[in-house]
């Protein structure tokens, strides 16, 4: 018996400001820094244009863009090692001092 996927991949999802801001509300699993968790969720779930908008909301909310994962790495550290993340890295660097 073959298993069916329970969800279809969503292509072209609309990320208006309300949807982008909703990422700020994601709860982190126990032991995970809440700021790092929402940054990583946004990084993995948004196109770069939406991610840059998210970072504006994130920094305006006085969240910690230098939050680290359990291995002590920031999202910038991680994204910098990803081959296709140059625009995300640029967006992160632009928001570091805000």
C-alpha positions in Angstrom: 0.0 0.0 0.0 1.4 3.4 -1.0 1.1 6.3 1.4 -0.4 9.5 0.2 1.0 12.9 1.0 -1.3 14.7 3.5 -0.4 18.1 2.3 0.2 19.7 -1.1 3.2 21.9 -1.6 2.0 25.5 -1.6 3.5 27.5 -4.4 3.2 31.3 -4.7 1.9 31.8 -1.2 1.0 35.4 -0.6 3.0 37.0 2.2 1.3 40.2 3.1 2.6 42.2 6.1 0.1 40.4 8.4 1.4 37.0 7.3 5.0 38.1 7.6 4.5 39.4 11.1 2.8 36.2 12.1 6.2 34.5 12.0 7.1 36.6 15.1 4.5 34.6 17.1 6.0 31.1 16.5 6.8 29.4 19.7 10.1 27.8 20.1 10.6 24.3 21.3 11.9 24.0 24.9 15.6 24.7 25.0 15.7 26.7 21.7 16.2 30.5 21.8 12.8 32.1 20.7 14.5 34.8 18.6 16.7 32.3 16.8 13.7 30.0 16.2 11.6 32.7 14.5 14.6 33.9 12.4 15.3 30.4 11.2 11.6 29.8 10.4 11.4 33.0 8.4 14.7 32.2 6.6 13.5 28.7 5.6 10.0 29.8 4.8 10.2 33.0 2.9 11.6 34.4 -0.3 14.3 37.0 0.2 12.0 40.0 -0.3 9.6 38.8 2.4 12.5 37.9 4.6 13.9 41.4 4.4 10.5 42.8 5.4 10.4 40.3 8.2 13.7 41.5 9.5 12.4 45.1 9.6 9.5 43.9 11.8 11.8 41.7 13.8 14.3 44.5 14.6 11.5 47.0 15.2 10.2 44.6 17.9 13.6 44.8 19.6 14.3 41.1 19.0 17.8 39.7 19.0 19.2 39.3 15.4 22.3 37.8 17.0 20.4 35.0 18.8 22.2 31.6 18.6 21.2 28.0 18.2 22.2 25.3 20.6 25.6 25.1 18.9 26.3 28.8 19.4 25.8 29.8 15.8 23.8 32.8 14.6 21.5 32.6 11.6 24.1 34.8 9.8 26.8 32.2 10.6 24.6 29.4 9.2 23.3 31.2 6.1 26.8 32.3 5.2 27.6 28.6 4.6 24.7 28.1 2.2 25.5 28.3 -1.5 22.3 30.2 -2.6 21.8 32.4 0.5 23.8 35.5 -0.6 20.8 37.8 -0.7 19.6 36.5 2.7 23.1 37.2 4.2 23.0 40.7 2.7 19.6 41.3 4.3 20.8 40.0 7.7 23.9 42.2 7.6 21.8 45.3 6.7 19.7 44.7 9.9 22.5 43.9 12.3 22.8 47.4 13.7 19.1 48.3 13.8 
